[in-house]
């Protein structure tokens, strides 16, 4: 019940109360030079931590980084919170203000009206409250209308702000749908529509990028073929996804980007090579230390996929934190994290690793943790890989002065038993 109440409140929250970056209700709203309001902490991170010089909502270049408190909006938000807290009964969604013939009329005229953005905002507000309206929207050809609006950015000049805003609003409407029907998925899967969404992923506002990557995540669940998309977009697609993945503010976008990357990299080796070229290994390694359990496990899955390529193994070995970052996740996060960490080292150890890599594994504690796995009860593929790695490179590790004496004795026993 608590989750349902929270979902209802989320739907009733006025959109302008939410920060365009984090999509959370603002506590300390501030206005920047473009006239757009953001949560202070979010926009300060955008400007001063990530060194961005654009407005996240409009992508306009910023020269004046002054932040002006939006006291009027803050007062409205506080008043709204006060009203919410004094409701004795959970408020129900407002009655749907559109009937079937009105919806059809709106869809018929929306592409030709000079007020397309305003019409899309109305559509977005209306269908967000009622599943019946959503179903009616889909059955009335709404998805097809939205895809035609989205692909318009391929046909106009990239500086056409109105076309971009219309595309962003169309994506916002699509984001509210479930895409349970094959016809909608087929429409979204058309090359021109995917290309348009890929452009929005690279150049759109923070909200538009969130909506786009969420739609991509939905498509990934139905086993969409990403191969041609990667071939068409190249490393730019991966750079956009990796940027979203690194976003510490918008966790929803980061989570969706992670799931999309897993699906894309699972598809083919060519996709993995493109991701490596885009710097995926470096980004993932630097995100790994502070990742929570779920994110950590998925990041390790991605690193494992990339290490199936020689280029990925090289990138991991050359990163100053690569070996150490993976080592720390063994026996500390979860069985799943341990399993994928060991798989990563297995791929490295069975691919003619250099002496420097073997030394780094010893110094960072990888070897010690592999030996610790052998003392665990039961048998598993993870334990078997650890044993094989120790037998494979044990003699090399024993030569280093930092190799513990008790581990030398253990290795001697292993060699005698074999």
C-alpha positions as CSV (number, residue, x, y, z in Angstrom):
1,X,0.0,0.0,0.0
2,X,2.8,2.3,0.8
3,X,4.3,1.8,-2.6
4,X,1.0,2.5,-4.3
5,X,0.6,5.7,-2.3
6,X,4.1,6.8,-3.2
7,X,3.4,6.1,-6.9
8,X,0.2,8.1,-6.7
9,X,1.9,11.1,-5.1
10,X,4.7,10.9,-7.7
11,X,2.1,11.1,-10.5
12,X,0.3,14.1,-8.9
13,X,3.5,16.1,-8.4
14,X,3.5,19.1,-10.8
15,X,6.3,18.7,-13.3
16,X,7.8,22.1,-12.7
17,X,8.3,21.1,-9.0
18,X,10.9,18.5,-10.2
19,X,14.5,19.2,-11.0
20,X,15.1,18.5,-14.7
21,X,18.4,16.7,-13.8
22,X,17.4,14.4,-10.9
23,X,13.7,14.4,-11.6
24,X,13.2,14.7,-7.8
25,X,11.1,17.4,-6.1
26,X,13.3,20.4,-5.5
27,X,14.2,21.6,-2.0
28,X,16.5,24.5,-2.9
29,X,15.5,25.6,-6.4
30,X,17.8,28.0,-8.2
31,X,17.6,29.7,-11.6
32,X,20.5,29.7,-14.0
33,X,21.2,32.2,-16.8
34,X,19.0,30.4,-19.3
35,X,16.0,30.9,-17.1
36,X,15.6,27.2,-16.2
37,X,15.2,26.2,-12.5
38,X,17.2,23.3,-11.0
39,X,17.9,21.8,-7.6
40,X,21.0,23.6,-6.2
41,X,23.0,20.5,-5.4
42,X,22.2,18.9,-8.9
43,X,23.2,21.9,-11.0
44,X,26.3,22.6,-8.8
45,X,27.5,19.1,-9.5
46,X,26.7,19.5,-13.2
47,X,28.7,22.8,-13.4
48,X,31.5,22.4,-10.9
49,X,32.1,18.7,-10.5
50,X,31.5,17.5,-14.0
51,X,32.7,20.8,-15.5
52,X,29.7,21.1,-17.9
53,X,29.3,24.4,-19.7
54,X,25.7,23.8,-21.0
55,X,22.2,24.1,-19.6
56,X,21.1,20.5,-19.1
57,X,17.5,21.2,-20.2
58,X,18.2,23.3,-23.3
59,X,21.8,22.4,-24.0
60,X,22.6,26.1,-24.5
61,X,26.2,27.1,-23.8
62,X,26.6,28.8,-20.5
63,X,28.9,31.7,-19.8
64,X,27.4,33.0,-16.6
65,X,27.3,30.4,-13.8
66,X,25.5,32.5,-11.2
67,X,22.7,30.7,-9.3
68,X,19.7,32.7,-8.2
69,X,17.3,31.3,-5.6
70,X,13.8,30.8,-7.0
71,X,12.0,31.9,-3.8
72,X,8.6,31.9,-5.5
73,X,8.8,28.3,-6.7
74,X,10.3,27.2,-3.3
75,X,7.2,28.8,-1.6
76,X,4.9,27.0,-4.0
77,X,6.6,23.7,-3.3
78,X,6.4,24.2,0.5
79,X,2.7,25.1,0.2
80,X,2.1,22.0,-1.9
81,X,3.9,19.8,0.7
82,X,1.8,21.4,3.4
83,X,-1.4,20.5,1.5
84,X,-0.3,17.0,0.9
85,X,0.5,16.4,4.6
86,X,-3.0,17.5,5.7
87,X,-5.0,15.2,3.4
88,X,-6.9,12.8,5.7
89,X,-7.7,10.5,2.8
90,X,-5.3,9.5,0.0
91,X,-6.2,11.6,-3.0
92,X,-7.4,9.9,-6.1
93,X,-6.1,10.7,-9.6
94,X,-8.1,13.4,-11.2
95,X,-10.8,12.4,-13.6
96,X,-9.7,11.9,-17.1
97,X,-10.5,15.0,-19.1
98,X,-10.4,13.5,-22.5
99,X,-12.8,11.2,-24.3
100,X,-12.1,8.9,-27.2
101,X,-13.3,11.3,-29.9
102,X,-11.2,14.1,-28.3
103,X,-8.2,11.9,-28.2
104,X,-8.6,11.0,-31.9
105,X,-9.1,14.6,-32.8
106,X,-5.9,15.6,-30.9
107,X,-3.9,12.9,-32.6
108,X,-5.2,13.9,-36.0
109,X,-4.2,17.5,-35.7
110,X,-1.1,17.3,-33.5
111,X,1.4,17.0,-36.4
112,X,0.0,20.0,-38.2
113,X,-0.6,22.4,-35.4
114,X,1.9,25.2,-34.8
115,X,1.5,24.5,-31.1
116,X,2.7,20.9,-31.3
117,X,4.8,21.1,-28.1
118,X,1.8,22.4,-26.1
119,X,-0.4,19.7,-27.5
120,X,2.1,17.0,-26.6
121,X,2.4,18.4,-23.1
122,X,-1.4,18.1,-22.8
123,X,-1.3,14.6,-24.1
124,X,1.5,13.7,-21.7
125,X,-0.6,15.0,-18.7
126,X,-3.8,13.3,-19.8
127,X,-2.5,9.7,-20.4
128,X,-0.3,9.7,-17.3
129,X,-3.3,9.2,-15.0
130,X,-5.4,6.4,-16.6
131,X,-4.5,3.0,-18.1
132,X,-7.7,3.0,-20.1
133,X,-6.6,6.2,-21.8
134,X,-3.2,4.7,-22.5
135,X,-4.8,1.6,-24.1
136,X,-7.1,3.9,-26.1
137,X,-4.1,6.0,-27.2
138,X,-2.2,2.9,-28.4
139,X,-5.2,1.4,-30.2
140,X,-5.9,4.8,-31.9
141,X,-2.5,4.9,-33.5
142,X,-0.9,7.2,-31.0
143,X,2.5,5.4,-31.0
144,X,2.7,5.7,-34.8
145,X,2.0,9.5,-34.6
146,X,4.7,9.9,-31.9
147,X,7.3,8.0,-33.9
148,X,6.6,10.3,-36.9
149,X,7.2,13.3,-34.7
150,X,10.4,11.8,-33.3
151,X,11.9,11.1,-36.7
152,X,11.4,14.8,-37.7
153,X,14.7,15.7,-36.1
154,X,16.4,13.7,-38.9
155,X,14.8,15.9,-41.5
156,X,15.4,19.4,-40.0
157,X,18.4,21.4,-39.2
158,X,20.0,20.4,-35.9
159,X,19.6,23.9,-34.6
160,X,15.7,23.7,-34.9
161,X,14.9,24.0,-31.2
162,X,11.1,23.5,-31.8
163,X,11.6,20.1,-33.5
164,X,13.9,19.1,-30.6
165,X,11.4,20.1,-28.0
166,X,8.6,18.3,-29.8
167,X,10.8,15.2,-30.0
168,X,11.5,15.4,-26.3
169,X,7.8,15.7,-25.4
170,X,7.0,12.8,-27.7
171,X,9.6,10.7,-25.9
172,X,8.0,11.8,-22.5
173,X,4.7,10.4,-23.7
174,X,6.2,7.2,-24.9
175,X,8.0,6.8,-21.6
176,X,4.6,6.5,-19.9
177,X,3.5,3.5,-22.0
178,X,4.3,-0.2,-21.3
179,X,4.9,-1.4,-24.9
180,X,3.2,-4.7,-24.3
181,X,2.1,-5.0,-27.9
182,X,4.3,-6.1,-30.8
183,X,3.1,-3.4,-33.1
184,X,4.4,-0.6,-30.9
185,X,7.8,-2.3,-30.5
186,X,7.9,-2.8,-34.3
187,X,7.3,1.0,-34.8
188,X,10.0,2.0,-32.3
189,X,12.4,-0.5,-33.9
190,X,12.4,1.1,-37.3
191,X,15.9,2.4,-38.2
192,X,14.9,6.0,-38.5
193,X,13.2,6.0,-35.1
194,X,16.2,4.4,-33.4
195,X,18.5,6.9,-35.0
196,X,16.4,9.7,-33.8
197,X,16.4,8.4,-30.2
198,X,20.1,7.8,-30.4
199,X,20.5,11.5,-31.3
200,X,18.4,12.5,-28.3
201,X,20.5,10.2,-26.1
202,X,23.5,12.3,-27.2
203,X,22.1,15.8,-27.4
204,X,18.8,15.9,-25.6
205,X,18.0,17.4,-22.2
206,X,18.6,15.4,-19.0
207,X,14.9,14.4,-18.9
208,X,14.9,13.4,-22.6
209,X,18.0,11.2,-22.1
210,X,16.3,9.6,-19.2
211,X,13.2,8.9,-21.2
212,X,15.2,7.6,-24.2
213,X,17.4,5.2,-22.2
214,X,14.3,3.9,-20.4
215,X,12.6,3.2,-23.7
216,X,15.8,1.4,-24.8
217,X,15.8,-0.6,-21.6
218,X,12.2,-1.7,-22.4
219,X,13.2,-2.7,-25.9
220,X,16.2,-4.6,-24.5
221,X,13.8,-6.8,-22.5
222,X,12.2,-8.1,-25.8
223,X,15.6,-9.2,-27.2
224,X,16.0,-6.3,-29.7
225,X,18.8,-6.7,-32.2
226,X,21.3,-3.9,-31.4
227,X,23.9,-4.9,-33.9
228,X,22.9,-2.6,-36.7
229,X,22.4,0.3,-34.3
230,X,26.0,0.0,-33.0
231,X,27.2,-0.2,-36.6
232,X,25.3,3.0,-37.5
233,X,26.0,5.0,-34.4
234,X,29.5,3.7,-33.6
235,X,31.2,4.6,-30.4
236,X,29.0,7.7,-30.0
237,X,26.2,5.4,-28.7
238,X,28.5,3.9,-26.1
239,X,29.9,7.3,-25.0
240,X,26.3,8.5,-24.4
241,X,25.4,5.4,-22.4
242,X,28.7,5.5,-20.4
243,X,28.0,9.2,-19.6
244,X,24.6,8.3,-18.3
245,X,26.0,5.3,-16.4
246,X,28.4,7.7,-14.7
247,X,25.6,10.1,-13.7
248,X,25.6,10.1,-9.8
249,X,22.6,12.4,-9.8
250,X,20.0,10.7,-11.9
251,X,20.2,7.1,-10.6
252,X,17.3,6.0,-12.8
253,X,19.1,6.9,-16.0
254,X,22.3,5.3,-14.7
255,X,20.5,2.0,-13.8
256,X,18.7,1.9,-17.2
257,X,22.0,2.6,-19.1
258,X,23.6,-0.3,-17.2
259,X,20.9,-2.7,-18.3
260,X,21.1,-1.5,-21.9
261,X,24.8,-1.9,-22.0
262,X,24.6,-5.5,-20.7
263,X,22.1,-6.4,-23.5
264,X,24.2,-4.7,-26.2
265,X,27.5,-6.3,-25.1
266,X,25.9,-9.7,-24.8
267,X,24.8,-9.4,-28.5
268,X,28.2,-9.7,-30.2
269,X,32.0,-9.4,-30.0
270,X,31.9,-6.4,-32.4
271,X,29.7,-4.5,-30.0
272,X,32.2,-5.2,-27.2
273,X,35.1,-3.9,-29.3
274,X,33.2,-0.7,-30.0
275,X,32.5,-0.3,-26.2
276,X,36.2,-0.8,-25.5
277,X,37.1,1.8,-28.1
278,X,34.7,4.2,-26.3
279,X,36.6,3.8,-23.0
280,X,34.1,1.4,-21.3
281,X,36.7,-0.5,-19.3
282,X,38.1,2.7,-17.7
283,X,34.7,4.0,-16.9
284,X,33.5,0.7,-15.3
285,X,36.7,0.3,-13.2
286,X,36.4,3.8,-11.8
287,X,32.7,3.2,-11.0
288,X,33.3,-0.1,-9.3
289,X,34.7,0.9,-5.9
290,X,31.7,2.9,-4.8
291,X,28.9,0.8,-6.5
292,X,26.2,-0.7,-4.4
293,X,25.6,-4.5,-4.5
294,X,23.3,-4.6,-7.5
295,X,25.3,-2.1,-9.6
296,X,28.6,-3.8,-8.6
297,X,27.4,-7.2,-9.8
298,X,26.2,-5.7,-13.2
299,X,29.4,-3.8,-13.6
300,X,31.4,-7.0,-13.1
301,X,29.2,-8.7,-15.7
302,X,30.2,-5.9,-18.2
303,X,33.9,-6.1,-17.4
304,X,33.8,-9.9,-17.8
305,X,32.1,-9.5,-21.2
306,X,34.8,-7.0,-22.3
307,X,37.6,-9.2,-21.0
308,X,36.5,-11.9,-23.4
309,X,38.3,-9.7,-26.0
310,X,42.1,-9.3,-25.9
311,X,41.6,-5.5,-26.1
312,X,39.5,-5.6,-23.0
313,X,42.0,-7.6,-21.0
314,X,44.7,-5.2,-22.0
315,X,42.7,-2.2,-21.0
316,X,42.0,-3.7,-17.6
317,X,45.6,-4.7,-17.0
318,X,46.8,-1.2,-18.0
319,X,44.4,0.7,-15.7
320,X,46.2,1.6,-12.5
321,X,43.2,0.4,-10.4
322,X,42.0,-2.4,-12.7
323,X,43.3,-5.5,-10.9
324,X,42.9,-4.0,-7.4
325,X,39.3,-2.9,-8.0
326,X,38.2,-6.3,-9.1
327,X,40.2,-8.0,-6.3
328,X,38.4,-6.1,-3.6
329,X,35.0,-7.4,-4.7
330,X,36.0,-11.1,-4.1
331,X,34.4,-12.4,-0.9
332,X,33.2,-9.0,0.1
333,X,30.0,-8.1,-1.9
334,X,28.1,-11.3,-2.8
335,X,28.5,-14.8,-4.2
336,X,27.6,-13.4,-7.6
337,X,30.2,-10.6,-7.4
338,X,32.8,-13.2,-6.4
339,X,31.9,-15.5,-9.3
340,X,32.2,-12.8,-11.9
341,X,35.4,-11.4,-10.4
342,X,37.0,-14.9,-10.5
343,X,35.8,-15.3,-14.1
344,X,37.5,-12.0,-15.0
345,X,40.8,-13.2,-13.5
346,X,40.3,-16.6,-15.2
347,X,40.1,-14.9,-18.6
348,X,43.3,-13.0,-17.8
349,X,45.2,-15.9,-16.4
350,X,44.4,-18.2,-19.3
351,X,45.4,-15.7,-22.0
352,X,49.2,-15.6,-21.5
353,X,49.3,-12.8,-18.9
354,X,52.5,-10.7,-18.6
355,X,54.8,-10.9,-15.6
356,X,53.6,-7.4,-14.6
357,X,50.0,-8.6,-14.5
358,X,50.9,-11.6,-12.4
359,X,52.8,-9.4,-10.1
360,X,49.9,-7.0,-9.8
361,X,47.6,-9.9,-8.9
362,X,50.0,-10.9,-6.1
363,X,50.5,-7.4,-4.7
364,X,46.8,-6.4,-4.8
365,X,45.8,-9.6,-2.9
366,X,44.2,-11.5,-5.8
367,X,46.3,-14.6,-5.2
368,X,45.5,-14.6,-1.4
369,X,41.8,-14.4,-2.1
370,X,42.0,-17.2,-4.7
371,X,43.6,-19.3,-2.0
372,X,41.0,-18.3,0.5
373,X,38.3,-19.6,-1.9
374,X,39.9,-23.1,-1.8
375,X,39.2,-23.3,1.9
376,X,35.5,-22.8,1.5
377,X,33.2,-25.8,1.9
378,X,31.7,-27.6,-1.1
379,X,32.6,-27.5,-4.8
380,X,31.8,-24.9,-7.4
381,X,33.0,-23.8,-10.8
382,X,34.4,-20.6,-9.1
383,X,36.5,-22.7,-6.7
384,X,37.7,-24.9,-9.6
385,X,38.8,-21.9,-11.5
386,X,40.7,-20.5,-8.5
387,X,42.5,-23.9,-8.1
388,X,43.4,-24.1,-11.8
389,X,44.8,-20.5,-11.7
390,X,47.0,-21.2,-8.7
391,X,48.3,-24.4,-10.3
392,X,48.9,-22.6,-13.6
393,X,50.8,-19.6,-12.2
394,X,51.8,-20.7,-8.7
395,X,55.5,-21.2,-9.6
396,X,55.6,-17.7,-11.0
397,X,54.1,-16.1,-7.9
398,X,56.4,-18.1,-5.6
399,X,59.4,-16.3,-7.0
400,X,58.4,-12.9,-5.6
401,X,59.7,-11.9,-2.1
402,X,56.3,-10.6,-1.1
403,X,54.7,-14.1,-1.5
404,X,53.8,-15.3,2.1
405,X,55.7,-18.3,3.4
406,X,52.6,-20.1,4.5
407,X,51.2,-19.8,0.9
408,X,54.4,-21.3,-0.4
409,X,53.8,-24.4,1.8
410,X,50.3,-24.6,0.5
411,X,51.4,-24.4,-3.1
412,X,53.9,-27.2,-2.4
413,X,51.1,-29.4,-1.1
414,X,49.0,-28.6,-4.2
415,X,51.9,-29.5,-6.5
416,X,52.6,-32.7,-4.6
417,X,48.9,-33.8,-4.8
418,X,48.8,-33.2,-8.5
